[in-house]
Amino acid sequence: MKPKVIKTNAQHETTLARIEKIFDAKPGTAQGDELELLLLLVETYEDCAYPIDLPDPIAALRFRMEQGELTPRDLIPYIGSKSKVSEVLGGRRPLSLAMIRRLVTGLGFPAEVALRETKPARREKSTRGNRPLHTASMP
């Protein structure tokens, strides 16, 4: 197989089949070099054909909390008061630049994720104010 830029799914499948055949090639050999080149071609194709978007900042922060076994209280030094942490995690308050800086430097939170626009929180429909007023009739 002559390595070339992958442009179709069929070429992708063919390249993957070749990679599987030479997967155990030793580095520095002709097959090892071919394997390395084919892996780069597949990676380039997959990055273009199947792009992965960055996550929502709040979803990523919740994931980071889960991975680090952090509680909302642990975020107070980075976000502010307990109520601010609650508002941020609830999607009612966006991350400020100061919060982002503290999260990036203190928790190693990825800046490219933190700087993304947060998806708006889903608000529950309030029935308040939609009810008719019942007033007692005057005699």
SEDRENKOL-339431 format. One record per residue (C-alpha): y, z, x. Coordinates in steps of 0.05 Angstrom, whole numbers, padded with zeros to 5 digits, always signed. Layout:
YZX...
END
This chain:
+00000+00000+00000+00068-00020+00027+00119+00036+00012+00178+00014-00029+00231+00044-00075+00199+00067-00140+00232+00037-00201+00181+00042-00257+00130+00091-00285+00074+00045-00263+00099+00045-00191+00105+00120-00196+00033+00128-00219+00008+00081-00164+00046+00119-00111+00019+00186-00137-00052+00158-00133-00040+00137-00061-00011+00205-00044-00074+00237-00073-00118+00194-00028-00080+00211+00037-00058+00281+00019-00097+00313+00076-00068+00267+00129-00048+00301+00194+00027+00303+00211+00047+00255+00266-00006+00204+00249+00005+00137+00214-00023+00165+00149+00018+00229+00158+00081+00188+00165+00062+00146+00104+00049+00210+00064+00117+00238+00083+00152+00174+00063+00115+00168-00003+00132+00241-00020+00206+00226-00008+00202+00164-00052+00169+00203-00108+00219+00260-00103+00277+00211-00107+00247+00175-00167+00232+00240-00204+00302+00268-00191+00332+00206-00223+00281+00196-00278+00273+00269-00298+00338+00306-00282+00338+00381-00294+00404+00408-00320+00430+00475-00296+00419+00533-00345+00471+00566-00388+00504+00622-00347+00485+00677-00396+00413+00654-00401+00410+00652-00325+00441+00721-00320+00389+00749-00369+00334+00715-00327+00363+00746-00264+00364+00814-00298+00291+00806-00318+00270+00784-00248+00307+00841-00215+00288+00892-00269+00362+00903-00281+00390+00937-00343+00458+00922-00375+00483+00986-00342+00467+00955-00274+00517+00899-00289+00576+00946-00299+00599+00940-00226+00600+00865-00232+00625+00853-00302+00664+00916-00320+00656+00967-00375+00594+00977-00417+00629+00941-00475+00647+00881-00431+00575+00875-00408+00552+00877-00481+00603+00824-00501+00584+00779-00443+00509+00785-00455+00521+00774-00529+00561+00711-00515+00625+00738-00546+00663+00740-00480+00661+00687-00425+00652+00706-00353+00719+00712-00318+00731+00687-00248+00732+00758-00222+00665+00773-00256+00636+00708-00227+00659+00726-00157+00627+00796-00162+00562+00768-00190+00558+00715-00136+00572+00762-00078+00537+00824-00106+00476+00796-00139+00469+00729-00104+00478+00695-00171+00486+00619-00161+00560+00600-00166+00543+00530-00193+00509+00563-00252+00561+00618-00263+00618+00568-00265+00587+00528-00321+00616+00533-00390+00579+00584-00433+00549+00561-00498+00587+00593-00556+00552+00651-00590+00523+00639-00658+00562+00679-00707+00532+00709-00769+00567+00687-00832+00606+00743-00860+00605+00753-00935+00666+00796-00929+00727+00766-00961+00684+00716-00999+00671+00763-01057+00714+00760-01118+00757+00820-01130+00740+00859-01192+00799+00896-01218+00800+00941-01277+00837+00910-01335+00902+00943-01354+00907+00969-01426
END
